[in-house]
Amino acid sequence: MIAEIITIGSEITTGSILNTHSKYISSKLLELGIETYYHTSVDDNKQRVSDIINIALNRADIIITTGGLGPTDDDLTKEVISETLELELISDKNIEDNIRNIFSKLDKTMPTNNLKQAFKPEGSQFLKNSIGTAPGIFLSKDNKKIIMLPGPSKEMELMFNNEVIPLIHEDYNIIVKSVNIIGIGESQLEMKIKDLINKDSDIIIATFAKEGEVEVKIIGKGKNKDIIENKINNVIKILEQRFHEYIYGFDNIPIETIVFNLLKETNYKIGFCESCTGGLISSRFSRIPGVSQVFDRSIVTYSNNAKMEELGVNSNTLEKYGAVSEETAIEMANGLLNRDNLDLSLSVTGIAGPDGGTEEKPIGLVYLCISTKDQSIPIKCNFNGNRESIQNKTATRAFFELRKFLLNK
């Protein structure tokens, strides 16, 4: 099933507003097992809107429009679609009454042109707009589904979730699962699962690169729910066999939440000492409700003096090996562990850029260290990207290494 999204409005084609509708609807459709092949934007011109609708009817099974359902003269969507499909526009008294009630509740006089929103193409049905006056419209004709949604983002998103998804779900069962992976790039991952992609027409497998990780989304659709679930579970089993050392979780549970749960299970208290990430690791961790059960403290030691004063890093270590080194990372982690009543500490020191890199120590070089009373485990990493990207990837990798460590306890 092929979808096309048409965003209508001169404010989009002139760049006056950002077109977020296509992104939102495409991602939602993918979760429903529907692939969007085309994104089209067109201004408020009747002929051009008509041309685009005709093109879409020839190449897509589902056509979703946004915008052009309001009361003004340049709101042309349903008029153009009605003319294109040779359908009469008819008024709905219930919608008329609803529009009048909205204005009455606001103690405002209703402009008569608002009643334009009560018209719909013959044979279509209205989609409820819970927070606005312009209802959406669903029309099925000649094996094509046409869905007209309002332009305001909040109205469009609410209507899509409450009205459109149930309509699409009527046709078949849809099941979506995600496998979350760290430590292998999207292109390398995709090469290793090529044999699974497009193997079964009922299953869509798609990869999405995120900051420091990859999501593999598996979407199944079909009449028989049990068969679809079985097919998806078989794909997940194959992924687990091929990527067991890289998979950290399922269905987009954040890696830091997984670490939090493991710390609770082991009854460990943790502390962080950060340099190049500037507190990002502890910031992400502290967003988790109840994290005080396992999180004792965090120290940002950016300068060499701070590393020596706060963590007891030896000046000779800094002079001989530098701030960005395995030796410094170990002393940072041990310094925090020895200073405070902790079971576990994690340190990070690196070069986030854009300056400071050398041939020997390039931008993106990062050292992590996980320490307990019994051992210190240094980890060398190399990341690419800009400063923010390197910091985000470092934080994600730090949680991944903590998860791996805690699973072995």
C-alpha positions, 0 to 999 in steps of 0.5 A: 500500500503506497501513501502520498502526503500533500501539504497545501498552503502558500505559507508552506511553499513560501517558507513562512512556516516549517512543514512538520506535517509530512514528517509526523504523518510519514512516521505514523504511517510507517508504524501502521505498515504503510510506506510513504513514497511521495511528499508534495507541497503546493500553494493555495492555487486551485489549478495547481492543487487539482494537478497534484491531486490528479497525479496522486490518484494515479500513483498512490493508494492512500492520499492524505492532505493537510490544510485547505479545510478552513472557511476562507476563499483560499481553503480549496481542498475539498472543493478541488477533490470533489470536482476531480472525482465528480462528486457533489458537495453536501452540507451536514446539519450536525456539523453546522450546529457544532460550528455555531455552538463553538462560537456561541460558547466563546460568546462570539458572532459567527462569520457566515463563511464558517458554514463552508466547513460543514460541506463534504464530498458526497459519500464521504464521512467527517472526522471529528475535530475536538479542538477546532472548527474544521472537521477532517474528511475520509473518502473511499472511492475506486480503491483509493482512500483520501483523507483530508486533515486540517492545517493547524498541527495540534488539530491534525495530530489529534485527528490523525491519532483519534480518527484516522488510525482506527479507520486504517486499523479496520482493514488489518492487524498492525504490530510494531516492535523495535530492536535497539542497537549500540556499537554498530553503524546503520550502513554496516547493520543494513548490509547484515540484514539485507536478506531479511528486508523485503523477504515477506510482503507482510513485514517491513524492516526499517533502520533508523540512525540515532545519536550513537545508536540504531533502531531496527523497526519491524512492522507486521500487517495482516488479517491474522494477528497470531501469524503476524506476531509469529513472523515478527518474533522470528525476525527478532530471534534472527536479529538477536542471533546476529547482533546479541552483543550490540542489542541493548533493549527493545521498543525504545526503552532508553538505555539510561532507564535500563541501567537504572533498573540494573543498578536497582537489581544489584543494589549499587550506588553510582557516581559520575565524573565527567570532563568532555561531556560537561554533565550530560551523562548525569543530566540524562540519568537524573531525568529518571523518576526515582533515580535517587535510589541508585544515583549518589552524585556527579562531578564535572572536572573540566580543567586539569586543576579540577581533576587534581583537586576534586578527584586526586588525579596525579599531576605526573599522570596528567603531565606524562599521559595528558588529560585525555588518556586511559591513565587519567580516566582510571584515576578519575574514576578511582578518585571519585570512588575513594572519596565517596561512599559509592559501589560504582563510578564512571569517568569520561574524558575526551576531545569533543572539538572543534579544537584540541585534536592532534594526529596522535589524539584526534577529535572524537577520542574518548576514554571511559572508565568503570571502577569498583573497589575490586577493578577498573575497566578502561574503554577507548572510543572514537566518535565522529561528528560535531561537538554536540554529536560527540558528546551525545554519542559518548553519553550513550556509549557510557550507558551501554558499557555500564549495562554490559558491566552490570549484566555480568555482576 
